Each structure stands twice: as C-alpha cells, then as structure tokens.
Amino acid sequence: MALKILHTADWHIGQSLNGWSRTYEHQQFFNELEELIDAHEVDALVVAGDVFDNQNPSAEASQMLYEALARFHDKRPHLVTVLTAGNHDPAGRVEAPGVLLQKIGVQAVGMVRRQDGSLDLSHHLVPLKTSDGEVKAYALALPFPRTSDLPGLSFSTTVEGSPVVRAVAELYEAAVSQVRAAIGDLPLIATGHLHVAGGLESEGAERRILIGGEHAMPWEQFPDDLAYVALGHLHKPQKVGKETIRYSGSPFPLSVTEQHYKHGVNLLSFSDAGVLSIERLGLHRPVAFHRLKGDGGLLLEELVPELEALGLDSALPVEQQPFVHVDLRPQVSASGLKAEVDQILAQYPVRSAGVSVLRPQTQAPISAEAESLIRLSEVQPDELFKSAFERVHGIEPDAKHLDCFYRAIAEAEVE
C-alpha cells in the first residue's frame, strides 16, 4: 500500500490585504484541502511554516486553524499532520495546545528541542503510517531556525562563509545523522522554513531570513539521504536544485506580486519499494485578482474602460469581490492619484489591492556591486526615506509623511 503525503505551507491565516480580510479565501482553501485529503486518500499532511500571518494571531484565526485540523482528522482518522512554525508564527503558541492536538494526530513543532545535547526525537521525529498502520516513512519536523535553536552559532572571523548558514547546515546534518541511527533506511522527509539559494522571491511579500541578513542556504547543504525536503517561506511554488527540494507556495495570492502564480500543493507517493513520485495538485482561486496596468501603466482616464471590461458581478458579497491592483504611469497631480483611483474603484464591486505609479528608468541601472560601494555617510537620511517610501508605495511622500519622518529623527536624537 502506497503512502501518500500532502506538502503545503505559508497559509498566513489572519492576513489582510490593503485592509481587506482574507477569511473567506482561507475558508475556501481549507474546504478544498479537506476534499483533496479525502479524494487522494492522504495519510499525512505536512505544513512547512507560516501557519499564521503574525506573532499575535486573533482568536478567529486560531479557531479557524483548529477547526480545519479537526475536520481533516474526521475525514481521515489515521491522518498525521506535521505542523511547523515559520518566521511569522509565535513559536510557543504553535506548540501550546500540543497535548490536545496530538489527540487528532497533529504534531505541532514551534521550536527546536534538545535532550542531553541531542535533538529530542520524541518532539521532532514523526512516523508516517498508511491506513493499515504500517510505518512507511518518517518526517523530521524542523521549524524556522531562530538564534536560540543554533547552539553551534559562532561569528568567528577565521572561518569563511556565513556562520548562520553554516550553523543551519550543521543542524540538519546532525539531526539527519541522529535520526538515521533510529530509523534505518526508511524514507525520511525533512521540513524547512528558510530561504534556499536559487529560490525566487515574491517582491515585497517575504522577509529575508535566516538571521542577521544571511538568509540563503545552499540547497547542497541538505543531506543527500533525505527523500524529500518540504520547504516553506517563499510563496512561489518551485523546486530548488533538484526535484526533491521544493516550495509548495502560498494557497492563494497574498500580494499583487503573486497574482500570476499557479497555486497548489504537492502530493508525494511512496510505493511499497520506497520509490517516490511527486504530483502537483492545483488549487482553485476563491477570489479573482486583477492587475490593471495596460502598456507601461494606465492613465487615469483609462481606468474606467479597464474596469468595465472585467465583466464584474455586482451581486457578489463583499468578501467575494475581486481584488484589483492598479498600475499607473506618471501624470499630472501625482500626489492625488491614489485618492482618485480609490474614488473610481469605490463605484465598482471590487476591492482595492493597492495603487502603484510606474516610474520610467531615468538612468542606467546600478550594478549590485557598484551599489554596495555607496557610502551611507554620502546619502542624506531624508533621501533614503523618500527612496524607500516611493519603492513601497509607488508615490513620493507628501509633506505629512516628511513631517512625521523629521519628528522621528528629532526624537531619536534627543534619546
């Protein structure tokens, strides 16, 4: 009997987009995930971090998670769920209901636990069984590695390379070596919530981790005898380095940069001989997401025809109305463009996902190497602020924003 495992990640329960709740989309995602678990006779569900969107999830977000996990268990009573914390998650709160979650087959791992200097396998090693009770593989459940999880972390200048990447690689190497001594040759799946070198980021959607700016771990650092590495953090579904190291991606667009992604989950199947096959299962998009940008950005007068062409349904309840992100080209009264766009969008059954002003490239791009040589002392603080503000919001800061910035500078100087 084959062992079937679903790999998913980056749920970000509790997320809002431009002030709009994503509750309906999460509910629809969990409904579809439950159907996939049933239809494909799934034996194990692996969630590779960022279960919640922030460190202080609401009661509604927590309730949504627990209800979904209970439903999955009701659908497949022998289902094992491996739930690990990401950099967005409150590690302690992920683990807090652990005793109760284990009653429905959920192993929640928020932090790295050790016993007598070695990894606590009762916490991190999870047997994965088929419906007849036979253990066919194991999961090595490792969460996002925080500084306290890396006792070997050393910033010695005598060793080349990133000390953080080295410490994380050593964590995986030691863990796999310890696990192998306990399970023999059975297939081993490891989780990871980190940025693996070569993975494509979603601009503005993911924080660069690991720690201290050293965020990209080479895929070659994962031990060769791992059957599969179930990754989370990057929202674009992708494989990195080889077929068996994969990000499953987010379940639906969490930002405008994810609007064109093909969201889904990864279905792993281990045959009786332990041979792994991987299938990508697409997810339906609960709410439409449009990016209106024309050819290099819209003029304000072009926005209404673009909206009319969408064929919008005015009968949709608010939580099902499409998201619309508008890209504009620079034009007169740039400081008031966002307000004008919001006024137009308010007349249609859509929800604004943001407005960007596309600036033409006025000079040759600066190489990353040349840019790194620019001294911070040669750049005024307000120029850095203006540049960062425009990059994030698509418009220049107005007098109100600059006033707040200068007041913050003054307060910092006083302290």
SULZI-V727853 format. One record per residue. N is the residue number from 0. RES is the residue in one letter. D_CENTER is the distance of its C-alpha to the mean C-alpha in Angstrom with 1 decimal. Layout:
N_RES_D_CENTER + N_RES_D_CENTER
This chain:
0_M_32.7 + 1_A_29.3 + 2_L_26.3 + 3_K_23.3 + 4_I_19.7 + 5_L_16.6 + 6_H_13.3 + 7_T_10.2 + 8_A_6.7 + 9_D_3.9 + 10_W_7.1 + 11_H_7.2 + 12_I_10.9 + 13_G_13.1 + 14_Q_11.4 + 15_S_14.1 + 16_L_14.6 + 17_N_17.6 + 18_G_19.0 + 19_W_18.6 + 20_S_17.3 + 21_R_14.9 + 22_T_16.8 + 23_Y_18.7 + 24_E_15.7 + 25_H_14.2 + 26_Q_17.8 + 27_Q_18.3 + 28_F_15.2 + 29_F_16.5 + 30_N_20.0 + 31_E_19.0 + 32_L_17.3 + 33_E_20.5 + 34_E_22.5 + 35_L_20.9 + 36_I_21.4 + 37_D_25.0 + 38_A_25.8 + 39_H_24.6 + 40_E_26.0 + 41_V_22.9 + 42_D_23.8 + 43_A_20.5 + 44_L_16.9 + 45_V_14.3 + 46_V_11.0 + 47_A_9.1 + 48_G_7.6 + 49_D_6.0 + 50_V_8.7 + 51_F_9.8 + 52_D_8.9 + 53_N_11.6 + 54_Q_14.1 + 55_N_16.7 + 56_P_15.7 + 57_S_18.6 + 58_A_21.0 + 59_E_20.1 + 60_A_16.4 + 61_S_17.7 + 62_Q_20.4 + 63_M_18.2 + 64_L_16.3 + 65_Y_19.7 + 66_E_21.4 + 67_A_19.0 + 68_L_19.3 + 69_A_23.1 + 70_R_23.3 + 71_F_21.7 + 72_H_24.3 + 73_D_27.1 + 74_K_26.4 + 75_R_26.4 + 76_P_28.1 + 77_H_27.7 + 78_L_23.9 + 79_V_22.0 + 80_T_18.5 + 81_V_16.7 + 82_L_14.1 + 83_T_12.6 + 84_A_11.2 + 85_G_8.3 + 86_N_9.1 + 87_H_8.6 + 88_D_10.9 + 89_P_14.7 + 90_A_15.6 + 91_G_19.2 + 92_R_18.5 + 93_V_16.3 + 94_E_19.4 + 95_A_22.1 + 96_P_22.8 + 97_G_22.8 + 98_V_26.4 + 99_L_26.1 + 100_L_22.9 + 101_Q_24.8 + 102_K_27.4 + 103_I_25.2 + 104_G_23.9 + 105_V_20.6 + 106_Q_20.1 + 107_A_17.7 + 108_V_17.0 + 109_G_15.9 + 110_M_17.9 + 111_V_20.0 + 112_R_23.5 + 113_R_26.6 + 114_Q_30.2 + 115_D_33.1 + 116_G_30.9 + 117_S_29.1 + 118_L_25.9 + 119_D_26.5 + 120_L_26.3 + 121_S_27.0 + 122_H_23.6 + 123_H_21.5 + 124_L_23.4 + 125_V_23.1 + 126_P_25.6 + 127_L_24.6 + 128_K_27.6 + 129_T_28.9 + 130_S_30.6 + 131_D_33.9 + 132_G_32.6 + 133_E_32.6 + 134_V_30.0 + 135_K_28.7 + 136_A_25.8 + 137_Y_23.9 + 138_A_20.3 + 139_L_19.8 + 140_A_17.1 + 141_L_15.8 + 142_P_13.2 + 143_F_11.7 + 144_P_15.1 + 145_R_16.6 + 146_T_20.0 + 147_S_21.9 + 148_D_20.5 + 149_L_22.1 + 150_P_25.8 + 151_G_26.8 + 152_L_25.1 + 153_S_27.9 + 154_F_28.1 + 155_S_31.4 + 156_T_32.5 + 157_T_34.5 + 158_V_31.6 + 159_E_29.9 + 160_G_26.2 + 161_S_23.3 + 162_P_24.2 + 163_V_20.6 + 164_V_19.7 + 165_R_23.0 + 166_A_22.5 + 167_V_19.2 + 168_A_21.0 + 169_E_23.9 + 170_L_21.9 + 171_Y_20.8 + 172_E_24.4 + 173_A_26.1 + 174_A_24.1 + 175_V_24.6 + 176_S_28.3 + 177_Q_28.8 + 178_V_27.2 + 179_R_29.3 + 180_A_32.4 + 181_A_31.6 + 182_I_30.6 + 183_G_32.5 + 184_D_31.5 + 185_L_29.3 + 186_P_26.0 + 187_L_23.2 + 188_I_19.5 + 189_A_17.3 + 190_T_13.7 + 191_G_11.8 + 192_H_8.7 + 193_L_9.6 + 194_H_10.3 + 195_V_13.0 + 196_A_15.7 + 197_G_16.0 + 198_G_12.4 + 199_L_12.0 + 200_E_9.7 + 201_S_9.3 + 202_E_11.9 + 203_G_11.5 + 204_A_7.8 + 205_E_6.5 + 206_R_9.1 + 207_R_11.1 + 208_I_11.6 + 209_L_13.7 + 210_I_16.6 + 211_G_19.1 + 212_G_17.6 + 213_E_18.0 + 214_H_14.5 + 215_A_15.1 + 216_M_16.5 + 217_P_18.7 + 218_W_18.1 + 219_E_21.8 + 220_Q_21.4 + 221_F_20.2 + 222_P_23.5 + 223_D_25.1 + 224_D_25.9 + 225_L_22.4 + 226_A_22.5 + 227_Y_18.8 + 228_V_15.7 + 229_A_12.7 + 230_L_9.6 + 231_G_6.0 + 232_H_3.9 + 233_L_5.1 + 234_H_4.7 + 235_K_8.4 + 236_P_10.1 + 237_Q_12.5 + 238_K_14.8 + 239_V_15.6 + 240_G_19.2 + 241_K_20.4 + 242_E_19.9 + 243_T_18.9 + 244_I_15.9 + 245_R_12.9 + 246_Y_9.3 + 247_S_9.4 + 248_G_6.7 + 249_S_5.9 + 250_P_9.4 + 251_F_10.7 + 252_P_10.5 + 253_L_8.7 + 254_S_10.8 + 255_V_14.0 + 256_T_12.7 + 257_E_10.9 + 258_Q_14.3 + 259_H_15.7 + 260_Y_13.1 + 261_K_14.5 + 262_H_12.1 + 263_G_13.1 + 264_V_13.2 + 265_N_15.1 + 266_L_18.5 + 267_L_20.2 + 268_S_24.0 + 269_F_26.2 + 270_S_29.9 + 271_D_32.8 + 272_A_33.2 + 273_G_29.6 + 274_V_28.7 + 275_L_25.1 + 276_S_24.2 + 277_I_20.8 + 278_E_20.5 + 279_R_17.8 + 280_L_18.0 + 281_G_17.1 + 282_L_16.1 + 283_H_18.2 + 284_R_16.9 + 285_P_18.2 + 286_V_18.8 + 287_A_19.9 + 288_F_18.2 + 289_H_20.7 + 290_R_20.8 + 291_L_24.5 + 292_K_25.5 + 293_G_28.7 + 294_D_30.0 + 295_G_28.6 + 296_G_28.1 + 297_L_30.1 + 298_L_33.2 + 299_L_33.4 + 300_E_36.1 + 301_E_34.0 + 302_L_31.3 + 303_V_33.5 + 304_P_34.4 + 305_E_30.8 + 306_L_30.0 + 307_E_33.2 + 308_A_32.2 + 309_L_29.1 + 310_G_31.4 + 311_L_29.7 + 312_D_30.6 + 313_S_32.0 + 314_A_32.2 + 315_L_28.5 + 316_P_27.5 + 317_V_25.4 + 318_E_22.2 + 319_Q_22.6 + 320_Q_23.6 + 321_P_21.8 + 322_F_19.6 + 323_V_21.3 + 324_H_20.4 + 325_V_23.6 + 326_D_24.2 + 327_L_27.7 + 328_R_30.0 + 329_P_31.9 + 330_Q_34.9 + 331_V_37.4 + 332_S_36.4 + 333_A_32.8 + 334_S_32.4 + 335_G_33.0 + 336_L_31.0 + 337_K_28.0 + 338_A_30.4 + 339_E_32.3 + 340_V_29.3 + 341_D_28.3 + 342_Q_31.9 + 343_I_31.9 + 344_L_28.6 + 345_A_30.0 + 346_Q_32.8 + 347_Y_30.6 + 348_P_28.5 + 349_V_25.2 + 350_R_22.6 + 351_S_21.9 + 352_A_18.4 + 353_G_19.9 + 354_V_22.6 + 355_S_22.7 + 356_V_25.9 + 357_L_25.9 + 358_R_28.1 + 359_P_30.3 + 360_Q_30.3 + 361_T_33.5 + 362_Q_33.7 + 363_A_32.8 + 364_P_29.3 + 365_I_29.3 + 366_S_28.2 + 367_A_25.6 + 368_E_28.5 + 369_A_30.8 + 370_E_28.3 + 371_S_27.8 + 372_L_31.6 + 373_I_31.7 + 374_R_32.8 + 375_L_31.2 + 376_S_34.8 + 377_E_35.7 + 378_V_33.2 + 379_Q_34.0 + 380_P_31.3 + 381_D_31.7 + 382_E_31.1 + 383_L_27.8 + 384_F_26.9 + 385_K_28.0 + 386_S_26.1 + 387_A_22.8 + 388_F_23.5 + 389_E_24.4 + 390_R_21.3 + 391_V_19.0 + 392_H_21.3 + 393_G_23.3 + 394_I_26.6 + 395_E_28.8 + 396_P_29.1 + 397_D_32.2 + 398_A_34.8 + 399_K_33.0 + 400_H_29.9 + 401_L_32.1 + 402_D_34.2 + 403_C_31.3 + 404_F_30.3 + 405_Y_33.9 + 406_R_34.4 + 407_A_31.4 + 408_I_32.9 + 409_A_36.3 + 410_E_35.0 + 411_A_33.3 + 412_E_36.6 + 413_V_38.5 + 414_E_36.5
